[in-house]
Amino acid sequence: MSFELPDKTLTERTVKEALKEDIGIIGDITSNLILDDSNRSEFEIKSRQEGVISGLYLAETVFRLVDKKIAFEKFKKEGDEVKIDDILAKIQGNSISILTAERTALNFLSHMSGIASATSLMAKKIKNTNTKIMCTRKTTPNLRVFEKFAVLSGGGKNHRFGLFDGILIKDNHIALSGSIKEAIKKAKKSSDKSLKIEVEVDNIDQFQEALENNPDIILLDNFSTSELKKAVEINSDKVLLEASGSVNIENVLDIAMTGVDFISSGWLTHSSPSLDFGLDLKQ
């Protein structure tokens, strides 16, 4: 797989904040007390679990920002599958610098690879259907661009990035507007006609009301599989359908088999377990 990496300036700014959190203004007091500044070493980042890689570029950025003289050689790329004991990268340089960067680098790599791995599992489950797996806005504050990149690395798709690049009419919008019809009517007055209009519904009656008012996409929230099948049948390919709510690895195929176009899962970015990596000294 090949993806355009997140913006370099944003990446470096985020990494600097993470490093500030870990090393403060004093630095790694343990390494500085125990090791001589002239000590040089070589380490390898190894996988301790099977999964899919994302965030190696973040790990590299951490090491380079701690010490620009560190040599970081990658053997894997974003989206690659790894097995236990696979070597992702080799790091050479000042030992204190390497140990100072270690935890922040592995935290980024573990978190993003966990998201990519979870996405890959779901995407593989539904690969023989026409349904695509997507993430949501349920992301970690200030890490959204990286978490959404991790979803892409795992074979998923991105939903709208934020509130600014897509119209999604949710339950509170409907309640405040008075009806689904009125909310869609107001949304269609947008000056940007390239923005697709999506509306979230909670039951079949709401779905039918939404369908009558011709949005681009209808989000079926917490529908049972039988309700999803009914909605797909009623829709008859008029608009795109997205299923969401309580999606997990066990039920994702059943949901896809109903015929919806998309399945969105907040779990991918807010609850997927991290993938385990280690930084091992090369003897």
N, C-alpha and C positions, 0 to 999 in steps of 0.2 A: 504494500500500500504506500501511497505517496500523498502527503497533505502539506498545505502551506502552514508553516508554524505560526503561532500567535506573534503579534507585534513584538519586536526585540526590545523596544523602549519600555513597553508595559511589562514584559517578562523581567527585565532587569530591575525595574522599580519594585515589583512584587517580591522578587528574591531579596533585594536589599532590606525590605521591611521584615521579611522572615528572619534574615540573619541578625538584624538589630534585636529582634525578640529573643534570640538564642544566645548571642554573645555579648549583648549590651555594649557598654563602653569600655569594659575591662578586658574582655576576650575570654579564651578558654584557659582558665587559671590552672586546671589540672595538667593539661598538656604542656603549658609553659613552665610549670614547676618541675615536671618529671623529665621532659625531653630537652636536649640541647638544640639550639636554633640551627645548628649546622646539620642536624640529622635529616637524611633523605631516605625515602622508601618508595616501594611500589605496592599498590593495592589493586584488587579486582572487585568490581561489583558483580555479585553472583545472585542468581534467582534461587530462592528456597521453596518456591511453589511454581506450579504450571500456571500459565496465564498469558495475557497479552500486554505488551509494553506500551506505555504512554508516559511522557514526562521525563524521558532521558535528557531531552534538551534543557529542561529545568535543572536537573541534577548537574549537568555540565556547567550551566550558568552559575550555579552556587559555587562550585570549585573555582571557576575563573574569577569571580568577583572577590573571593577570599584571597586568592593569590594568582595573579595573571601569569606567573611562571609555571604553574601546574600544567603538566601535559595530560590531556584527557583524550584517550583513543576509544572510539565506539566500535563495537562489534555487532550491535543490533540497531534497528531503526524503529521509529514510531509505528505501531501496528503489528510488529513482529510477534509471533508466538514463541514462548520460551518454556523450557522444561527445567526441572530441578537441577541445580548446579551449572546451568548455562552461564557463561561469562558475557555480561552486557558491555562492560567497559574496563579499560586499564587506566589507572591513575598513577602518575609519577611526579614526585616533587618533595617539597619541604614537609616533613612528617607532622609538624604542629599545624600547618595550614590544612593538610588533608583531614586530620582529626577534627579540626575546628569546623570544617564544612560538612563532615560526615552526616550528622543527624538531619540537618535541614535538607540536604540533598536527597537522602533516603526517604524522608517524609513526603516530599513532593512526588518522587518516583513511585512510592508505595501507594499513595492515595490515587494518583492519576491512573496507574496501572490496574488498580482495583476496579475503577470505573470502566476502563477499557475491557477488562476481563469479564465483568458482569454483562456488559453490552454485547460482547462477543457470544456469550452463552445464549442470550436471548435471540440474537440475530441468527445463530445457527439453528436454534429450535424451529424458527419459522422460515427457513431459507427456501423451502419448497412451496411456499405460498406467495401471494402477490402483496402481502402486507409488510410495511416497513416499521422498524422500531425507532422511537424518538425519545429524546429527553425533554425536560420541562425547565421552568425557571426556579425550581426548588434546588438551588445551588448554594454553595458556601459563599458568603459575602466576600467580594474582591477576588474570587477565584473562578468566576463563571466562565470566562473565556478559556481557561485551561481545562476546566471540567467538561465543557462542551467539546473542546478539541479531543479530549479523552474518549468521549462517546463516538466521535468520528473514527478515531483510531481503532475502536472495537467493532466497527462495521455498522454503527447506527447513524441516524440522521438527527439534525438539530431542528427543534421547533423554533419559534421566534426567539431572537436573542434577548430582547427586553420589551418593555412597554412601548418603545418608540418605533418598532419595525414590524408590527402586525396588530391587527384588530381582533381581539378575543373578548366577546361579550359574555361575561360570567353572571352567576346568580345575583350578585349584588347590583350589577348594572341593570339587570332586568327588573329587579325589585324597585330600584330608584327611577327607572324609566316608565314603569307601569305595566309593560308587557314586552314579550319577545318581538312582536311586530313593530312596536314603537322604537325599540332599541336598534333593530336592524335598519329601520327607516332613517334614523339619525346617523347611523354609521355610514350609510350609503352617501351621505352628503360630504364625505371626506374629499378634500381637494386632490389628494393623492390616490388616483384610481388604480395604481399598481398594488396597493395594499389589499390583501385578501381579507374578507370578512368571515370570521369564525364565531359561532355561537355555541355555548355550552348548555346542554339540556340534561334533566334528571329523570325524565320518564317519557313514555311513548307519546302522551298527549302534547307535551312540550316539543317533542321531536317533530310531530306533524305540523304544529304551528310554525316552527322554525322553517321547515321544508317549504311551506306555502309562501314564505317571504324571501326565498331564493338567496341564502348566503352562499359563500363559496365552500365552506366546510362546516360540518356540525360535529361537535364533540359530545360523545355519548358517555356521560359520567356515571360510573358505578352501575352500568347496565349488566344484568345477568346475560349469560351466553344465549339464552332463548330470546331475551329482549333484543340483543344485538342482531340475531338472525332476522327477527321481525322487522327491525329498522332497516336492515340491508334490503329486505324484500320490498318494503314500502318505498324505499328510496329509488330503487331501480336505476342506479347510476346517474341520478340527477345532480347530486353534489358529492363531494368527498366526505368520507366518514372516518372519524377518529375515536377510538375507544380509550378510556382512561379510568383510573381508579382501581386500587388493589391488584395491580398487575405484578406477577412474580414469575419466576422461572418455571413453576409447576403449571400455571394456567395460561401462559402466553400463547402456546400453540392452540389451545381450545378457543381462545379469543380470536386468533388469526384465522382459524377455520370458519368463522362466521362470515367472512368476506369483507371485513372493514379494510379501509385503505391504510390506516396508520394505527399504531398502538403507542401511546405515550406513557412513560413511566418515570415518576419522580424518584423512585427507589434507586435508579441507576446512579444519580448524583448525590442523594442525601443519605443513603444507607448501605451502599455496596461495600463489602469488606475490603480493606487494603490488601495488596499483594505483598508478600514478605521478601525482602532482599537483605543481603549482608555485604559489608565492606570487609574483605579478607586480605590480610597481609600476605603478599607473595614471598614465600621463603626462598 
